[in-house]
Amino acid sequence: MNNQVPVYDNGIHGEGQVIGVLDGRVDQNHCSFPAGKIVAYNSTAGADSHGTHVAGTAAGNNGVDNDTRGIAYEALLVTNTVPAFTEAGIVGRLDLHHGQGARIHTNSWGNDGTTAYDSLSRGFDVFLRDNEDSFVCLAVTNGAVLRNPENAKNLLAVGASQDTPSEANHCSGGVGPTSDGRRKPEVYAPGCSTQSSQSNTACSVVGSTGTSMACPAVSGAAALIRQYFIEGYYPSGAANSPDTLNPSGALIKATLVNSAVDMTGIAGYPSNLEGWGRARIGDPLFFVGDTRTLGVLDDVRNASGMNTGQQATFNVNVINSGEVLRITLAWTDVAATAGAGSAPVNDLDLEITSPSGSLFLGNVFVGGSSSTGGTRDSINNVEQIHIQTPETGSWTVRVLATAVNSGSQGYAALVTGGIQLAPPDCNSNGVPDDIDISSGTSTDCDGNAVPDDCQEDCNLNGVADPCDISAGTSSDCDGDLNPDECQPDCNGNGAADACDITGGLEVDCDGNGVPDICDITTGAIDCDLDGVIDSCQISAGAADCNFNGALDSCDISSGVSSDCNGNGTPDECDAVSVISYSSSPAAPVPPLVSDNIVVADAGAILDVDVEVNITHAFVGDLVVDLTSPAGTIVRLQNELGGSALDLITTFDDEGAGTVPTEPLSGFDGQSKQGTWTLAVDDVFPAADSGVVNSWTLVIEAQGAGFTDCNS
């Protein structure tokens, strides 16, 4: 496959596309970035080696077919520096680039200090949900285990393979899954000794290794995919402006995932290391003369998306069993709450039925191929089905809205192989659905163009559920198109639990969809017998000073804690302590320093100060973050101080030293017990260096570390 460039050969080089680069400052004087290449340079000028290399790989172009030329070499660039690791920080940067025309965004950076779905991860998901025609690519950590923010749902997480001829082997990238079990990384691209633009030179290139090198390559490929659809190459395989299609970010993501091939040097497929494999976009993109065909089943924006219980059906005719049949579904999910233990919100499912009636579910793989059986995937927002030697004939593809818990859910679905698209035939009788309905072979009681025999009938009365509801045979108090008699009714009052809750008849304080009274009956703790789950009272502000999950009042009344002065607070929580905890890593920066302090004793935080001793020749290059045991990240220093020497100070909200970039009060009320992490990064590693000598946490807390002199 060496030197095969079908996308370039068919006239696609990135023309008309804009790629946003968030990284170190790009050297505008390098020959890869001639006048007009960078249309918006949103920071002060600089010449960072990392940022220059990344931008060169994505879209550099010296007009010569050599290593100064990037993947989408006719695309334009907009650039900026890495943002604060907050929702507002990343959304602000991406919004700016989106407003400047970028629809492809590349990010070769991250936070190795946490695996949490935090405000930074949420920010990526918020931006992509709100800007559905944008696509974001992010390099996964070069460490051993997947980190943040590559754990965001809606972006594409990229690892690095070795280069030709060893591209089937792993080079760099942390192994997944995410902390809530989702598959990341998703695709790979070469990133070992990648030659690209070298900063502070006129036109030289330099080799660099890591996921940072793979991500801009995939972003460049994404720009080529977008140009393919924009210029109307689909479906004919040749540019045709009447066929122009403005692809969603989900369709670009689905196309890239569909293109990925098994990296045979890595055991298992798909896997938590390689994801779906190495991207090879020439495979799914159809051009005149190709034997392998692309079919875009649908590209639906969220405003026109599905609600729970709905489905979309597509008929695909396989005419060549010698081509692997690949079906890919992707959607842009609603952002979860920062700190959520489980990030998925809306759940769609992919399934396909063969001409002989075999059912295959999305993401159920055995031995590298889709297998019958298994269970539906409820957490990933990318699903695939791969049939290695598909039967010829009519296959039925369905996209099911299994649980749309917020808004309506759009999606993108595509199929590649030796195929032709055909009208839907959901009951596989060889007759298109619309003819079944018009001829009277099938009924369509709700007029949705899907035969009733293909729709859900939860009560098995022979009538499609939506029609039971519309006819009044069944009630549907929560409007989810699922008859109430088919939904849980834990208190036996004849109304679905969901309606008891939404109607105010029952309380569901923990949001699990079950009335509290039923939770308590089945074991949830209500120590004071007031009908409210204790954990909900604590979340709402009720006192639990010792963090044992029980109300202080119950600790006292049950004898777990004493209250000798009768003030309603357990004695072990009355006292306040101020204790210092120190570490002396003496670690050079760069590279990124991530150092831990483990606090063994418990206590509720009242105030935190941080003393740092960092010697460095240019303080303005430093970014310093502190992460609490609860996963909260506070940025202490964000490239402030310019050319000043050394960062030796105490960060204190009250101003008795240096006021941090973000308030340390974000930790107040949390437990101090556990692992605290200080991360120090030099955003211009080639320019200066330093040493993280030591740092100290000074924590004022209630309930631990005090002296009881008279016992």
N, C-alpha and C positions, 0 to 999 in steps of 0.2 A: 504493500500500500504506500511505500515511500514515493514522495513527489506527485501524489495524486491530489489535485486541488479542484474538484468538480464545482465547488461554489464560486471560486475565482474564475474558472473557465467559462462560467455562465454569466459573467458580468456583475457579480456581487462582490464589492470590496469595502462596504461601509458607507457608500455615498448617501448623504442625507441624514445620517445618524449622528447623535451627540452622546458621548459617554462622560458621565460624571466621575471624577477621581477624588476620593477622600484619602489623603496620604500626606507624606512629607512634601515640601515645596518642590515643584518641578523646575528643573533648570531650563528656562526658556531659551537660552543661548545654544542649546545642543541642536545639532542639525536634524534630529528626529522631529523637531517642533518648529517648522518654518512659520513665517508670518501667516497669520490667519488660522493656524491649526488649533491654538488655544483661544477660544472665543470669550472666555470669562476666567480670569485669574483672581480668585476671591480672597487672597491673602497677601501679605507683604512678600516681596520677591525673595527667592532663595534657590539653593541648588542641593537639595537633599538626595543622597544616593538612592535610597529606597523608593521615594516618590518618583524620581526620574526614571528608574528602571521599570516600575509598574506602569507608568503612563506610556512609556515606549512600547511595552509589550501589548498594551490594549490598542493603541492607535498611532504609534509613531510612524513617520514616513519621510525619509530623505530623498524620495524619488528613485531609489535604487533597491533592487530585490536582494537585500542582504539583512543582517541582524539589526540594522537601524529601522527596519520596517516592522510594524506591529501586525496583529491579526486583522483588525478592521482598519486598514491603513488609510482609507479615504474618509474615515469618520472624523468628527471634530471633538474637542475636549473642553470641558469646564472643570476647574480644579479648586480644591480648598484643603485645609488642614484637618486632621482628625478632631472630632468634636469632644466636648465633655461627655462622660459616660452616663448620660441621663436621657430620658425620653425627649425633653425639650431640646437637648443638645443635638441629637441625631436627627430629629424631625426638622429642626431649623436648617441644618446643613442640606438634607435631602430636598426639602421644599425649595430652597434657593436654587439648587441645580435643576430641579424639575421646571421651575419658572424660567430658567435660562435655556430650556430646550432638551435637557438630558432625559432620556427614557431608559437608559441602561446605566447602572451605577456600580462601580467596583470598589471594594473595601478590603485591603490587605492589612488588617490590624484587628485587635481584639483585647479582651480582658481575661488574662489567664488566672486571675485571682478568684474566680467563682464559676460555678456551674449553674447558678440560679437563673430562673427566668425573671430578670429584674427590669428596672425601668428602661435600660438601654435595649434589651431584647424586645420589650413591649414597644419601644419607639419605632423600631424597624417594622413591626407588624401593623402599628397604627398608620404609618406612612403608606405602606403598600395597600392596605385596605382602603385608604382614602384616595389613593392615586393608582387606579387599577391598570393603567397602561404603562406603569413603570415596572422595571425588573431590577432586583438588587442581588448582587453576587458578593459573597463574603468568604475569605480564606479562613479555614479552621485553624486551630492552634497547631504549632509544630511540636507541642508536647505530646505526652503519651495518651492523654485522655481528653475527650471533647470538652470544650469550655464555653465561653460566652463572648459575643452575642450570636455565635453561629447556631445557638439553640433556638433562635427566633423561628417561627413557623413558616413565614411567607417568603423569606429570602432563600437563595440556593447556596448551600454550604459546600465548599470545594476543597478537596485534598490534592496532593501532588504525586503524580506518578514519575517514574524514571523516563528518560528521553529515548528516542529511537536508537537502537532497535529493541530496547528493554522496556517499552512503555506499558507492558502488561504487569510490571512490578511496582510495588510501593516505594515511594521515596520519602514522603513526609506527610504527617497529618494525624491528629489524635483520633483514637477509636471511640465510636459512639456506643450506645445510644445516648440521647439526652437524659437528664435526671428523671424525666417522666416517661422514658421508654420509647421516644420517637426516633426514627431512622435519620441520623446525620452522621457523617457527611452524606451528600447525595450523589455527587459526581466527582470525577478526577480529571486532571489534565496534566501534561508534562510540567514539572517544576524543579527538576534537578539540573544544576549548572546551566540554567537558561541564560542565553546571551541577549542582552538588551542594552539600552542607552546608558552610558556612564556619565554621571554628573561631573561638572568642573572640567569637562573636555569638550573640544569642538565637535567631534564626531565619532568618538571611540565607543566601543561596547565592552561590557564586562559580564562575567558569569556570576549568577547568584542562585541560591538553592532555597526552596521552602514553598509552603502553600501560598505565600505572597506572590510568587512568580506564576503559579497555576491560575489563581483567581482572575487576573486581568486577561489571561488567554481565553478563559471561559466567557468573560464579559465581552471581549471582542467577538467571539463566536455568537453571542446573544445579539449583538448589533447586526451581524450578517443575517441571522434568522429574522430579525425584525424587518430588515430591508427586503428580504424575500417576500414577506407578506404585504408590506406597504406597496411594493412595486408590482403586485399582482401576478407573481409567479405561480401562486396557487389558484386554481387547481391544474392549469394547463401545462406547467413546467417551463413556460416562457413568460417574460415580462409582458403584462397586458393591463394597462391602467384601469379599464372598467372592472377588473377583478380585485382592485386594491382592498386590502383588509387591514384595519388597524388592530393589531393583536394586543390582547391583554397581557400583562406580566405573567399571568397564569398559563397562557398559551405558550409563551416563550419558554417558561420553566418546563412545561410538559414536553415541549419539543426537545429540549436539551436532555431531559431525563430519558425520553424515548430513544435518543441517539446513543445512550451509554452502552458500552459493551463490557462483558466480563473481563476483569483483569486476572488472567489465569495464574499469575504468580502469587495470588492471594487466595487462601482456602475459603471455599464457600461462596455462594452467590444467590441473592444479594447478601451482603454482610454488613456488620457494624463498622468495618474498617473501610471497605471500598464503596459502600453504599450501593448504587446501581451501576458503578463501573466508570470507565473512561469515556468522556464525551467524544462523539465522532459525527458531526452534524451533516456530513455528506450522505449519511444513511437515510434519515427521515425526509430530507428535502428532495422532492421529486423534480427532475428535469426531463425535458424531452429525450426519449430514448431509453430511460431507465426502466428496468423490469420491476423494481420495488416502488410501490405507490403510496402516497400520503393521502389520508382522508381526515379532514378536520370535521369531527362530528358536531361540535358546538363550541362557541366561545361566548359565554353569557356573562354580562356584567351583573354585579350584585343587586342593583335596583330591580332587575328583571329576573332574579334568581328564584330558587325553589324554597318552599316551606316544608316543614316536617310532613312526611307521608307522601309527598309527590315524587314522581319519577319521570325520566326521559328515556325513550327507547329508540334505538337505531339498528338498522339492518345492514350488515356487511357481508358481501358475497366474496368468499375466497375462491379465486380462480387458478391459483398456483400454490400448491402445497409445498413447493421447494423453498419458499420464502417464509422466514419466521413471522408469525403474526404477533404484533405488539400493540397493546391498547394502553393508553396512559390517561389518567385523570388527575388534574391538579386544581386546587381552589385557594383563594385568598381568604383566610379565616379572620374572624373578628379577634382583635387583640385581647389577650387575657389580662387579668389584674396583675400588676407587678408584684412579684413574690409568690404567685400562685404555684402550688405544688404540682398541679397538672394544667398545662397550658391549652390543650384543645378546647374549643367552644362548640363549633358546628361540625357535624359528622355527615359526610356523604360517603356512599359506598359504590364501588364498581363491581359489576358482574357480567358474565358473558355465557351464553348457552350455545353449544355446538349444534350442527345439523342433526346429530344423533341424540341430542338431549342432555349431554353432559354439562353440568354447571360448574363454572370456575369463578372463584371470588378474588377480588383484588388483593395482592400482597400475600397470597397463599402459595409459597414456592417449596418445592422439594427437588433436590438435585439440580438446581439452577433453572428450573422451568416451573410454570404454573401447574398446580395439581388440583384435582377435585377434592371436595371435603374441606376441612378447616373451618375457621370462624372469620367473620367479617372484622376488618381492621377499624377500630373505633378511635384511633389517636393520630394517625398520619394524614396529612392533607395532600399527599401524593400517593396514588395507588397505580399499580401496573399489573398486567396479565401478559405473559409470554407463552405462546404455544409454538413449540419448535417445528412440528410437522402437522399443520392444521388440516382438518378435513376440508375438502372442497365443498362448496355449497353455502347456504345461508346461515350466518351466525347472528345472534341477537345480542346487542350490547345494551345494558341498562345502567343508568346513573340514578341511584336511589338517595333521596333526602331522608336519611335515617333519623337524624336529630338536629334540626336547625333551631338552636336555642336562643339566637340573637339575630334580629333582622331577617333578611332573605339572603340566600347563598347562591352566588353565581359560580361558574366553573368553566374549565376548558377541558375538552376531551378530544383525543385524536387517535388514529389507528394507522399503522404502517404494515406493509406486507404485499403479497400478491393478491390485491383486493380490488373490488369495485364497491362503491357505496350504493345502497338500494333503499327503497321505501321501507319503513318499519313493518315488521311481521312478528308481533310479540308472542303470538301463540304458535308460531313455527308451522303453520298449515300450508305454507307456500303461497299464500294470498296476502297482499299488503293490507295493513290494518284498515285503511280508509275504505277499501273495497269490501272487506268483511262487514264493516259497519253499514255502508250504503246498500249492500245486498241483503242485509238482515241476518247474515250468518252470526254476527255478534251484535250485542246491544252496546250503547254508549250513553248511559243514563245521565252523565254529568257533562256531556258534550266536549270532553277534553281530547277527543280523537284517539283515545286509548280504549280498546275493547274492554268491557266490564270483566270478562273472564281473565284478564291480565292484571287486574287491580286487587288490592287487599280486600279480604272479606273476613275480618277478625272473628266475627260471631258465627261464621259458617252458615249463613241463612240464604246463600246463593245470590246475594245482592252486594254490589261493591259498596264499601264503607261510605264513600262520599255521598252515594245515593240514599243509603239508609238515613244519613243525616239530613240531606236536603228534603227528603220526603217526610221527615218527622218520625220515622220508625225508630231511630236512635237519636239521643241527644249528644251534643258535643260542646260542653260548657266552656272549654278552653280554646276552641277553634283550631285544634291541631289536626282535624279531619280523621281523628281516631274516636270511634264511638265510646261513650263514657263507660258502657258495660264491659269494654275490653281493657280498661285502665284500672290501676290499683285503687282500692277503696278500703284502706286499713282500718278505719273506724266503723265500717259497715253501715254507713248512713245513707247509702244509695247514690252518693255523689262521688265523682272521681276526686282523689286526693288533691290533684292540681287545682280543681275548682274550689274545693274547700279552702285552699290557701289563697287563691287569687280573689275569692269572694269575701274573704275576711272571716269565714267561719272558723278557721283554724290558723294557727301560727306555725311558721316554718323558719325558725330563727337561724338555722345553720344552712339554709338554702339547698338541702339535699332532696327536695321534692316530697318529703314525708312530713306530715303534721307532727309537731313536737310531742303531742300526747301519745302518738304511736311510737315515736323514738324512745320516749321514757318507758313505755310498756315493755319495749324489747331490750332495755338495758342502758339507755342514756341516763346519766346521773342528774338527779334533781334533789340535792341533799336537803334543801329547805322546803320541799314539797309545795312550791308555789306554781307548779305547772310549767316552769321555764327551765330549759336545759342549762346546767351550770356553766358550760363552756360559752354559751351565748351571753350570759350575764357578764362573764369575765371579759369577753370581746367588747361588750358595750360599756365597759368601764368599772364593773364591780371589782372589789379588791380581791386579789390573789397574790399577796406580797411575796410569798415564798415559791411562786411558780409551780405549785404541785398539782394544778388543775382543779383545785377545790376552792370554793369561796372561803375567805377568811372566817366569816361568821360560822361556817360549818366546821372548819378546823377547830375553832374554839369550843363550839357546843359539843363536838364529838370527843374532845379531849386530845386530839392530835396535836394541838398547840395550846399553850397556856396564855392567859391574858391577865397578869397579876395586877395591872393598874386599871383594868376595866374600860380601856379606851377603844375596844373593838378591833384592835390590831394585835395579831400574834406577837408574843414577846420577842421572838427571834427576828422580827422585822422592825422593831421600834428604833433600833440604833442605826446611826449613819456612820459610814467609814469612808476615808480617802486613802486609797492604796495605789502605789506605783508598780508597774510591771515593765521590765526592760528587756531589750535584746540588742546585741552588738554583732551584726552580721559581717561587718567589714567587707561588704560585697561590692565589686566594681559595677558601675553603671555608665554606658551600656555594657552588657545586655540588660533586659528587664530584670529588676530585682523584685522578688516576691518573698517576703520574710514573715514568719508567724510568731505570735506570742500566744501561748495557751494559758488562759485564766482558769484556775481550778476551782476557785470558790464562787459561790452563788451570790446574787444580790441584784436588786432592781436599780438600773442606772438613773442617777439624778443629773450627772454632768460628766463630760469627758473632755480632757485636754490631751494634746499630743506633742511631745517634745521630739524634735528631729535634729540629727547632726549629720549633714550630707555635705561633703566637700565636692565642689564642682566649679569648672572654669566659666560656666555661662548658665546661671540659674534659670534664665528664661527658656531654656530647653527642657525643663523638668516638668513632668506631670506626676503628682503624688496622690494616691487613693488609699483610703482606709476602709476595710470591710469588716463588719461585725460578725459575731457567730450566727446572727439571725439572717445574714446575707445582705444587709443594708450597706450600700457603698456611699461614702462621702468623699468628694474630691477636695483635698486640702490645698493643692497647688496646681495651677493650670497655666503653665508657660508664662508666669509673671516674674518680673525682676530683671529682665533684659540681660545685660552683660555683667551683672553683679556677681561677685564671687561667693560661693558657699551658701547653703541653706541651713542655717543653725538658728533655730527659733522654737517657740512654743505656739502651737495653733490653739487659739482660745476664742470661743464665741464672744466672750465679754471684752475682748480687746487687750487683755493683759499679755501682749505678745503680738502675734499675727492673726488677724481674722481669716479663717479659712474660706476658700472659694465657695464651698457649700457648708451650711451650718452643721456643727457636730451635735446639735440638739436633735438631729434625726435619729440618734441612738437612744434618746431619753425614753425610759420606761421598759426598755428591753432588758433581758438578763445579760449580765456581763460574762457569765460562765461560758467557756468554749474557746474556739480558735479565732483570733484576730489576725488579719493579714494586711500588711503595708506593702503596696506595690509602687515602685518608683521606675518611671520610664523616661528615657532621653529621646525626644522626638526627632532629634538630629544627631544620630549616633556617629556619623562620620566626622562631625565638626569638633566636638569636645568630649571629655570624659570626666568621671568623678568616682567617689566611693560613698556608699551608704554605711557610715560608721556605726551609728547606733540610733535607737528610737525608744521612747518610753510612753506608755499609756498611764495617764493619771485619772483614775476613775473614782468619782464620788458615788456611792451606792447605799441603798437602804437594805438592811437585813442580813449583812454578813461582815465578817472581819472586825467585829467590835470586841472589846474586853468587858467581861462580866466580873468585876473585881470582887464582889461579895457573894458570887455564886447564887 
